[in-house]
Amino acid sequence: MKTAVYCLLVIMVSGLLLTGCATPYPMGMIYTEIKSPVGVGEPGSYSKVGVAKATSVLGLVATGDASIKAAMDNGRITRIKYIDYESKNILGVIGEYTTIVYGD
């Protein structure tokens, strides 16, 4: 019985420690705050900015719409110049994910 509980505990802790290892963005185990390009277009002149956000609580519940389409709608953008992405996460408890669209 003790061995089964120990093995289960090791598997759970390993799972927690290894989450995020294969993500496309760098993730810190304790704190993450990154800004990165999405790879569309080039920075330059633009007349409008649209922002869309999604949040996560405890890594269990995530809500919001951080899509490019939502950011375009929020900024009334019809032509995209470029897109940035921001991510903030504290201990996996609170996460905020933001898509920023620049355009006309």
N, CA, C and O atoms as CSV, one atom per row, in Angstrom:
chain,resi,resn,atom,element,x,y,z
A,1,MET,N,N,0.830,-1.199,0.000
A,1,MET,CA,C,0.000,0.000,0.000
A,1,MET,C,C,0.868,1.253,0.000
A,1,MET,O,O,0.619,2.186,-0.764
A,2,LYS,N,N,1.896,1.272,0.866
A,2,LYS,CA,C,2.774,2.435,0.930
A,2,LYS,C,C,3.501,2.649,-0.389
A,2,LYS,O,O,3.696,3.789,-0.812
A,3,THR,N,N,3.899,1.575,-1.036
A,3,THR,CA,C,4.606,1.669,-2.310
A,3,THR,C,C,3.714,2.283,-3.382
A,3,THR,O,O,4.170,3.109,-4.173
A,4,ALA,N,N,2.457,1.886,-3.411
A,4,ALA,CA,C,1.514,2.425,-4.403
A,4,ALA,C,C,1.301,3.923,-4.180
A,4,ALA,O,O,1.270,4.697,-5.137
A,5,VAL,N,N,1.157,4.324,-2.937
A,5,VAL,CA,C,0.970,5.745,-2.614
A,5,VAL,C,C,2.231,6.536,-2.976
A,5,VAL,O,O,2.147,7.635,-3.524
A,6,TYR,N,N,3.393,5.968,-2.666
A,6,TYR,CA,C,4.655,6.617,-2.990
A,6,TYR,C,C,4.804,6.782,-4.503
A,6,TYR,O,O,5.187,7.853,-4.973
A,7,CYS,N,N,4.508,5.742,-5.257
A,7,CYS,CA,C,4.607,5.812,-6.721
A,7,CYS,C,C,3.642,6.849,-7.290
A,7,CYS,O,O,4.006,7.613,-8.185
A,8,LEU,N,N,2.429,6.878,-6.780
A,8,LEU,CA,C,1.453,7.864,-7.227
A,8,LEU,C,C,1.938,9.280,-6.931
A,8,LEU,O,O,1.796,10.172,-7.767
A,9,LEU,N,N,2.501,9.487,-5.761
A,9,LEU,CA,C,3.027,10.794,-5.380
A,9,LEU,C,C,4.172,11.205,-6.299
A,9,LEU,O,O,4.227,12.355,-6.735
A,10,VAL,N,N,5.081,10.292,-6.597
A,10,VAL,CA,C,6.203,10.572,-7.495
A,10,VAL,C,C,5.696,10.931,-8.886
A,10,VAL,O,O,6.209,11.865,-9.502
A,11,ILE,N,N,4.715,10.222,-9.387
A,11,ILE,CA,C,4.144,10.503,-10.705
A,11,ILE,C,C,3.492,11.887,-10.732
A,11,ILE,O,O,3.665,12.638,-11.692
A,12,MET,N,N,2.749,12.221,-9.687
A,12,MET,CA,C,2.073,13.526,-9.632
A,12,MET,C,C,3.088,14.666,-9.569
A,12,MET,O,O,2.945,15.657,-10.285
A,13,VAL,N,N,4.094,14.541,-8.735
A,13,VAL,CA,C,5.117,15.587,-8.611
A,13,VAL,C,C,5.895,15.712,-9.917
A,13,VAL,O,O,6.187,16.823,-10.360
A,14,SER,N,N,6.229,14.595,-10.529
A,14,SER,CA,C,6.936,14.614,-11.811
A,14,SER,C,C,6.099,15.319,-12.870
A,14,SER,O,O,6.615,16.111,-13.660
A,15,GLY,N,N,4.822,15.027,-12.878
A,15,GLY,CA,C,3.921,15.679,-13.829
A,15,GLY,C,C,3.902,17.182,-13.641
A,15,GLY,O,O,3.918,17.932,-14.617
A,16,LEU,N,N,3.867,17.628,-12.402
A,16,LEU,CA,C,3.881,19.065,-12.128
A,16,LEU,C,C,5.200,19.703,-12.548
A,16,LEU,O,O,5.211,20.797,-13.113
A,17,LEU,N,N,6.295,19.033,-12.278
A,17,LEU,CA,C,7.608,19.583,-12.611
A,17,LEU,C,C,7.877,19.599,-14.108
A,17,LEU,O,O,8.624,20.448,-14.597
A,18,LEU,N,N,7.281,18.679,-14.830
A,18,LEU,CA,C,7.548,18.579,-16.258
A,18,LEU,C,C,6.551,19.329,-17.129
A,18,LEU,O,O,6.754,19.425,-18.340
A,19,THR,N,N,5.491,19.856,-16.556
A,19,THR,CA,C,4.529,20.602,-17.369
A,19,THR,C,C,5.191,21.840,-17.929
A,19,THR,O,O,5.940,22.529,-17.236
A,20,GLY,N,N,4.916,22.109,-19.156
A,20,GLY,CA,C,5.485,23.281,-19.796
A,20,GLY,C,C,6.814,23.026,-20.475
A,20,GLY,O,O,7.364,23.940,-21.090
A,21,CYS,N,N,7.350,21.824,-20.388
A,21,CYS,CA,C,8.646,21.543,-21.002
A,21,CYS,C,C,8.599,21.623,-22.515
A,21,CYS,O,O,9.605,21.953,-23.142
A,22,ALA,N,N,7.474,21.334,-23.108
A,22,ALA,CA,C,7.378,21.319,-24.564
A,22,ALA,C,C,6.540,22.478,-25.084
A,22,ALA,O,O,5.948,22.377,-26.159
A,23,THR,N,N,6.480,23.568,-24.346
A,23,THR,CA,C,5.687,24.713,-24.793
A,23,THR,C,C,6.476,25.532,-25.808
A,23,THR,O,O,7.707,25.521,-25.793
A,24,PRO,N,N,5.773,26.242,-26.689
A,24,PRO,CA,C,6.469,27.051,-27.684
A,24,PRO,C,C,7.076,28.330,-27.077
A,24,PRO,O,O,7.883,29.002,-27.719
A,25,TYR,N,N,6.691,28.649,-25.866
A,25,TYR,CA,C,7.205,29.841,-25.191
A,25,TYR,C,C,7.910,29.424,-23.911
A,25,TYR,O,O,7.537,28.421,-23.301
A,26,PRO,N,N,8.916,30.169,-23.495
A,26,PRO,CA,C,9.591,29.824,-22.237
A,26,PRO,C,C,8.642,30.001,-21.049
A,26,PRO,O,O,7.911,30.988,-20.969
A,27,MET,N,N,8.662,29.045,-20.142
A,27,MET,CA,C,7.801,29.108,-18.963
A,27,MET,C,C,8.647,28.891,-17.720
A,27,MET,O,O,9.402,27.924,-17.628
A,28,GLY,N,N,8.510,29.803,-16.767
A,28,GLY,CA,C,9.198,29.646,-15.497
A,28,GLY,C,C,8.329,28.868,-14.528
A,28,GLY,O,O,7.103,28.977,-14.564
A,29,MET,N,N,8.948,28.092,-13.673
A,29,MET,CA,C,8.187,27.285,-12.727
A,29,MET,C,C,7.537,28.161,-11.651
A,29,MET,O,O,6.433,27.865,-11.193
A,30,ILE,N,N,8.218,29.231,-11.252
A,30,ILE,CA,C,7.707,30.104,-10.203
A,30,ILE,C,C,7.027,31.332,-10.788
A,30,ILE,O,O,5.930,31.697,-10.365
A,31,TYR,N,N,7.671,31.969,-11.753
A,31,TYR,CA,C,7.124,33.206,-12.317
A,31,TYR,C,C,7.501,33.307,-13.786
A,31,TYR,O,O,8.637,33.021,-14.164
A,32,THR,N,N,6.556,33.710,-14.603
A,32,THR,CA,C,6.790,33.918,-16.025
A,32,THR,C,C,6.195,35.250,-16.422
A,32,THR,O,O,5.054,35.548,-16.069
A,33,GLU,N,N,6.942,36.050,-17.142
A,33,GLU,CA,C,6.414,37.269,-17.758
A,33,GLU,C,C,7.198,37.466,-19.047
A,33,GLU,O,O,8.347,37.909,-19.023
A,34,ILE,N,N,6.574,37.136,-20.168
A,34,ILE,CA,C,7.264,37.239,-21.447
A,34,ILE,C,C,6.457,38.067,-22.437
A,34,ILE,O,O,5.237,38.192,-22.331
A,35,LYS,N,N,7.168,38.621,-23.392
A,35,LYS,CA,C,6.576,39.309,-24.530
A,35,LYS,C,C,7.274,38.751,-25.749
A,35,LYS,O,O,8.501,38.656,-25.778
A,36,SER,N,N,6.501,38.381,-26.755
A,36,SER,CA,C,7.109,37.815,-27.945
A,36,SER,C,C,6.255,38.118,-29.169
A,36,SER,O,O,5.050,38.344,-29.057
A,37,PRO,N,N,6.884,38.121,-30.332
A,37,PRO,CA,C,6.122,38.332,-31.560
A,37,PRO,C,C,5.417,37.052,-31.975
A,37,PRO,O,O,5.852,35.949,-31.643
A,38,VAL,N,N,4.333,37.214,-32.699
A,38,VAL,CA,C,3.634,36.056,-33.226
A,38,VAL,C,C,4.205,35.695,-34.590
A,38,VAL,O,O,4.101,34.545,-35.015
A,39,GLY,N,N,4.796,36.645,-35.272
A,39,GLY,CA,C,5.443,36.360,-36.548
A,39,GLY,C,C,4.651,36.803,-37.750
A,39,GLY,O,O,4.863,36.279,-38.844
A,40,VAL,N,N,3.747,37.747,-37.591
A,40,VAL,CA,C,2.966,38.256,-38.703
A,40,VAL,C,C,3.398,39.686,-38.995
A,40,VAL,O,O,3.302,40.544,-38.118
A,41,GLY,N,N,3.863,39.957,-40.187
A,41,GLY,CA,C,4.203,41.307,-40.592
A,41,GLY,C,C,5.459,41.845,-39.937
A,41,GLY,O,O,6.241,41.105,-39.342
A,42,GLU,N,N,5.634,43.171,-40.063
A,42,GLU,CA,C,6.787,43.863,-39.502
A,42,GLU,C,C,6.326,45.062,-38.689
A,42,GLU,O,O,5.355,45.728,-39.049
A,43,PRO,N,N,7.029,45.336,-37.585
A,43,PRO,CA,C,6.703,46.549,-36.835
A,43,PRO,C,C,6.890,47.771,-37.727
A,43,PRO,O,O,7.817,47.818,-38.535
A,44,GLY,N,N,6.036,48.727,-37.585
A,44,GLY,CA,C,6.109,49.944,-38.390
A,44,GLY,C,C,4.972,50.859,-38.013
A,44,GLY,O,O,4.518,50.867,-36.869
A,45,SER,N,N,4.518,51.620,-38.967
A,45,SER,CA,C,3.442,52.567,-38.677
A,45,SER,C,C,2.098,51.840,-38.645
A,45,SER,O,O,1.834,50.938,-39.440
A,46,TYR,N,N,1.274,52.258,-37.716
A,46,TYR,CA,C,-0.060,51.698,-37.569
A,46,TYR,C,C,-0.928,52.768,-36.938
A,46,TYR,O,O,-0.414,53.687,-36.301
A,47,SER,N,N,-2.236,52.662,-37.104
A,47,SER,CA,C,-3.137,53.668,-36.549
A,47,SER,C,C,-4.033,53.124,-35.440
A,47,SER,O,O,-4.666,53.899,-34.723
A,48,LYS,N,N,-4.094,51.800,-35.291
A,48,LYS,CA,C,-4.985,51.205,-34.289
A,48,LYS,C,C,-4.296,50.048,-33.569
A,48,LYS,O,O,-3.408,49.388,-34.109
A,49,VAL,N,N,-4.737,49.826,-32.331
A,49,VAL,CA,C,-4.234,48.707,-31.527
A,49,VAL,C,C,-5.443,47.987,-30.926
A,49,VAL,O,O,-6.343,48.618,-30.372
A,50,GLY,N,N,-5.448,46.678,-31.043
A,50,GLY,CA,C,-6.503,45.867,-30.445
A,50,GLY,C,C,-5.904,44.868,-29.471
A,50,GLY,O,O,-4.860,44.275,-29.742
A,51,VAL,N,N,-6.566,44.683,-28.340
A,51,VAL,CA,C,-6.064,43.788,-27.289
A,51,VAL,C,C,-7.145,42.768,-26.933
A,51,VAL,O,O,-8.323,43.108,-26.819
A,52,ALA,N,N,-6.727,41.521,-26.762
A,52,ALA,CA,C,-7.636,40.462,-26.311
A,52,ALA,C,C,-6.926,39.654,-25.232
A,52,ALA,O,O,-5.732,39.376,-25.348
A,53,LYS,N,N,-7.658,39.274,-24.176
A,53,LYS,CA,C,-7.044,38.581,-23.037
A,53,LYS,C,C,-7.815,37.334,-22.634
A,53,LYS,O,O,-9.028,37.233,-22.821
A,54,ALA,N,N,-7.072,36.394,-22.076
A,54,ALA,CA,C,-7.647,35.204,-21.440
A,54,ALA,C,C,-6.919,35.018,-20.114
A,54,ALA,O,O,-5.747,35.374,-19.988
A,55,THR,N,N,-7.611,34.463,-19.130
A,55,THR,CA,C,-6.998,34.244,-17.822
A,55,THR,C,C,-7.158,32.776,-17.414
A,55,THR,O,O,-8.053,32.067,-17.876
A,56,SER,N,N,-6.262,32.359,-16.542
A,56,SER,CA,C,-6.276,30.994,-16.035
A,56,SER,C,C,-6.136,31.052,-14.516
A,56,SER,O,O,-5.363,31.851,-13.987
A,57,VAL,N,N,-6.881,30.210,-13.824
A,57,VAL,CA,C,-6.811,30.138,-12.373
A,57,VAL,C,C,-6.457,28.705,-11.982
A,57,VAL,O,O,-7.168,27.759,-12.319
A,58,LEU,N,N,-5.350,28.567,-11.268
A,58,LEU,CA,C,-4.867,27.277,-10.773
A,58,LEU,C,C,-4.583,26.267,-11.885
A,58,LEU,O,O,-4.441,25.075,-11.616
A,59,GLY,N,N,-4.499,26.730,-13.116
A,59,GLY,CA,C,-4.290,25.813,-14.220
A,59,GLY,C,C,-5.466,24.869,-14.415
A,59,GLY,O,O,-5.381,23.911,-15.183
A,60,LEU,N,N,-6.563,25.141,-13.719
A,60,LEU,CA,C,-7.736,24.288,-13.794
A,60,LEU,C,C,-8.865,24.913,-14.595
A,60,LEU,O,O,-9.596,24.217,-15.300
A,61,VAL,N,N,-9.004,26.228,-14.485
A,61,VAL,CA,C,-10.070,26.950,-15.165
A,61,VAL,C,C,-9.446,28.064,-15.985
A,61,VAL,O,O,-8.660,28.858,-15.469
A,62,ALA,N,N,-9.793,28.123,-17.254
A,62,ALA,CA,C,-9.303,29.187,-18.125
A,62,ALA,C,C,-10.489,29.786,-18.860
A,62,ALA,O,O,-11.334,29.062,-19.388
A,63,THR,N,N,-10.548,31.114,-18.892
A,63,THR,CA,C,-11.637,31.797,-19.578
A,63,THR,C,C,-11.093,32.970,-20.373
A,63,THR,O,O,-9.992,33.458,-20.116
A,64,GLY,N,N,-11.870,33.408,-21.327
A,64,GLY,CA,C,-11.505,34.572,-22.117
A,64,GLY,C,C,-11.255,34.203,-23.567
A,64,GLY,O,O,-11.263,33.032,-23.943
A,65,ASP,N,N,-11.037,35.212,-24.354
A,65,ASP,CA,C,-10.787,35.036,-25.778
A,65,ASP,C,C,-9.569,35.866,-26.147
A,65,ASP,O,O,-9.676,37.078,-26.335
A,66,ALA,N,N,-8.422,35.229,-26.252
A,66,ALA,CA,C,-7.183,35.926,-26.595
A,66,ALA,C,C,-6.834,35.692,-28.064
A,66,ALA,O,O,-5.660,35.690,-28.434
A,67,SER,N,N,-7.851,35.498,-28.894
A,67,SER,CA,C,-7.618,35.225,-30.307
A,67,SER,C,C,-7.262,36.504,-31.066
A,67,SER,O,O,-7.547,37.615,-30.618
A,68,ILE,N,N,-6.643,36.316,-32.208
A,68,ILE,CA,C,-6.313,37.447,-33.075
A,68,ILE,C,C,-7.596,38.129,-33.534
A,68,ILE,O,O,-7.663,39.357,-33.595
A,69,LYS,N,N,-8.608,37.341,-33.855
A,69,LYS,CA,C,-9.896,37.899,-34.298
A,69,LYS,C,C,-10.512,38.779,-33.231
A,69,LYS,O,O,-11.022,39.856,-33.540
A,70,ALA,N,N,-10.477,38.344,-31.978
A,70,ALA,CA,C,-11.038,39.155,-30.886
A,70,ALA,C,C,-10.262,40.457,-30.728
A,70,ALA,O,O,-10.864,41.509,-30.511
A,71,ALA,N,N,-8.943,40.404,-30.832
A,71,ALA,CA,C,-8.134,41.618,-30.726
A,71,ALA,C,C,-8.428,42.560,-31.893
A,71,ALA,O,O,-8.507,43.774,-31.705
A,72,MET,N,N,-8.589,42.007,-33.094
A,72,MET,CA,C,-8.939,42.842,-34.251
A,72,MET,C,C,-10.283,43.521,-34.037
A,72,MET,O,O,-10.425,44.715,-34.300
A,73,ASP,N,N,-11.271,42.767,-33.559
A,73,ASP,CA,C,-12.599,43.336,-33.304
A,73,ASP,C,C,-12.533,44.420,-32.234
A,73,ASP,O,O,-13.160,45.470,-32.376
A,74,ASN,N,N,-11.779,44.173,-31.161
A,74,ASN,CA,C,-11.668,45.151,-30.070
A,74,ASN,C,C,-10.996,46.448,-30.521
A,74,ASN,O,O,-11.305,47.519,-29.999
A,75,GLY,N,N,-10.083,46.358,-31.482
A,75,GLY,CA,C,-9.388,47.550,-31.974
A,75,GLY,C,C,-9.947,48.085,-33.279
A,75,GLY,O,O,-9.420,49.044,-33.843
A,76,ARG,N,N,-11.023,47.459,-33.760
A,76,ARG,CA,C,-11.638,47.831,-35.044
A,76,ARG,C,C,-10.600,47.838,-36.163
A,76,ARG,O,O,-10.521,48.779,-36.953
A,77,ILE,N,N,-9.816,46.779,-36.212
A,77,ILE,CA,C,-8.731,46.657,-37.184
A,77,ILE,C,C,-9.198,45.761,-38.337
A,77,ILE,O,O,-9.770,44.692,-38.124
A,78,THR,N,N,-8.936,46.226,-39.561
A,78,THR,CA,C,-9.288,45.430,-40.739
A,78,THR,C,C,-8.045,44.946,-41.485
A,78,THR,O,O,-8.113,43.990,-42.257
A,79,ARG,N,N,-6.920,45.603,-41.254
A,79,ARG,CA,C,-5.673,45.206,-41.906
A,79,ARG,C,C,-4.567,45.105,-40.861
A,79,ARG,O,O,-4.223,46.103,-40.228
A,80,ILE,N,N,-4.015,43.927,-40.677
A,80,ILE,CA,C,-3.009,43.684,-39.646
A,80,ILE,C,C,-1.626,44.091,-40.138
A,80,ILE,O,O,-1.227,43.768,-41.257
A,81,LYS,N,N,-0.900,44.810,-39.274
A,81,LYS,CA,C,0.505,45.134,-39.543
A,81,LYS,C,C,1.405,44.104,-38.852
A,81,LYS,O,O,2.282,43.514,-39.483
A,82,TYR,N,N,1.181,43.897,-37.560
A,82,TYR,CA,C,1.904,42.857,-36.828
A,82,TYR,C,C,1.192,42.533,-35.523
A,82,TYR,O,O,0.284,43.244,-35.092
A,83,ILE,N,N,1.632,41.433,-34.902
A,83,ILE,CA,C,0.965,40.927,-33.707
A,83,ILE,C,C,2.003,40.576,-32.652
A,83,ILE,O,O,3.041,39.990,-32.961
A,84,ASP,N,N,1.717,40.935,-31.411
A,84,ASP,CA,C,2.562,40.577,-30.274
A,84,ASP,C,C,1.751,39.707,-29.315
A,84,ASP,O,O,0.520,39.715,-29.331
A,85,TYR,N,N,2.468,38.963,-28.487
A,85,TYR,CA,C,1.862,38.077,-27.502
A,85,TYR,C,C,2.541,38.327,-26.163
A,85,TYR,O,O,3.763,38.450,-26.095
A,86,GLU,N,N,1.750,38.401,-25.100
A,86,GLU,CA,C,2.296,38.560,-23.747
A,86,GLU,C,C,1.709,37.471,-22.852
A,86,GLU,O,O,0.543,37.099,-22.982
A,87,SER,N,N,2.532,36.976,-21.955
A,87,SER,CA,C,2.105,35.938,-21.029
A,87,SER,C,C,2.661,36.245,-19.649
A,87,SER,O,O,3.833,36.589,-19.498
A,88,LYS,N,N,1.809,36.117,-18.653
A,88,LYS,CA,C,2.245,36.295,-17.261
A,88,LYS,C,C,1.617,35.170,-16.455
A,88,LYS,O,O,0.419,34.910,-16.563
A,89,ASN,N,N,2.438,34.503,-15.644
A,89,ASN,CA,C,1.951,33.403,-14.828
A,89,ASN,C,C,2.711,33.385,-13.509
A,89,ASN,O,O,3.940,33.448,-13.491
A,90,ILE,N,N,1.977,33.299,-12.413
A,90,ILE,CA,C,2.586,33.283,-11.089
A,90,ILE,C,C,2.264,31.955,-10.411
A,90,ILE,O,O,1.117,31.686,-10.053
A,91,LEU,N,N,3.300,31.128,-10.241
A,91,LEU,CA,C,3.199,29.836,-9.559
A,91,LEU,C,C,2.134,28.906,-10.140
A,91,LEU,O,O,1.704,27.965,-9.473
A,92,GLY,N,N,1.715,29.159,-11.354
A,92,GLY,CA,C,0.652,28.346,-11.934
A,92,GLY,C,C,-0.699,28.619,-11.316
A,92,GLY,O,O,-1.672,27.925,-11.612
A,93,VAL,N,N,-0.770,29.634,-10.453
A,93,VAL,CA,C,-2.022,29.964,-9.774
A,93,VAL,C,C,-2.845,30.926,-10.619
A,93,VAL,O,O,-4.021,30.677,-10.883
A,94,ILE,N,N,-2.235,32.010,-11.036
A,94,ILE,CA,C,-2.911,33.017,-11.857
A,94,ILE,C,C,-2.129,33.191,-13.145
A,94,ILE,O,O,-0.918,33.412,-13.117
A,95,GLY,N,N,-2.809,33.094,-14.260
A,95,GLY,CA,C,-2.176,33.302,-15.548
A,95,GLY,C,C,-2.958,34.310,-16.372
A,95,GLY,O,O,-4.189,34.327,-16.343
A,96,GLU,N,N,-2.246,35.143,-17.100
A,96,GLU,CA,C,-2.888,36.116,-17.980
A,96,GLU,C,C,-2.204,36.055,-19.335
A,96,GLU,O,O,-0.981,36.170,-19.419
A,97,TYR,N,N,-2.975,35.877,-20.386
A,97,TYR,CA,C,-2.448,35.705,-21.726
A,97,TYR,C,C,-3.075,36.761,-22.627
A,97,TYR,O,O,-4.299,36.862,-22.710
A,98,THR,N,N,-2.242,37.547,-23.299
A,98,THR,CA,C,-2.704,38.705,-24.055
A,98,THR,C,C,-2.192,38.661,-25.489
A,98,THR,O,O,-1.016,38.387,-25.731
A,99,THR,N,N,-3.086,38.933,-26.434
A,99,THR,CA,C,-2.731,39.085,-27.835
A,99,THR,C,C,-2.940,40.547,-28.204
A,99,THR,O,O,-4.008,41.106,-27.956
A,100,ILE,N,N,-1.924,41.167,-28.796
A,100,ILE,CA,C,-1.989,42.573,-29.173
A,100,ILE,C,C,-1.807,42.662,-30.688
A,100,ILE,O,O,-0.792,42.219,-31.226
A,101,VAL,N,N,-2.792,43.235,-31.363
A,101,VAL,CA,C,-2.770,43.373,-32.813
A,101,VAL,C,C,-2.600,44.845,-33.162
A,101,VAL,O,O,-3.323,45.699,-32.648
A,102,TYR,N,N,-1.646,45.136,-34.033
A,102,TYR,CA,C,-1.405,46.496,-34.525
A,102,TYR,C,C,-1.799,46.541,-35.986
A,102,TYR,O,O,-1.469,45.630,-36.745
A,103,GLY,N,N,-2.500,47.588,-36.389
A,103,GLY,CA,C,-2.913,47.676,-37.784
A,103,GLY,C,C,-3.721,48.920,-38.081
A,103,GLY,O,O,-3.684,49.912,-37.354
A,104,ASP,N,N,-4.445,48.829,-39.165
A,104,ASP,CA,C,-5.282,49.958,-39.631
A,104,ASP,C,C,-6.725,49.509,-39.774
A,104,ASP,O,O,-7.584,50.305,-40.152
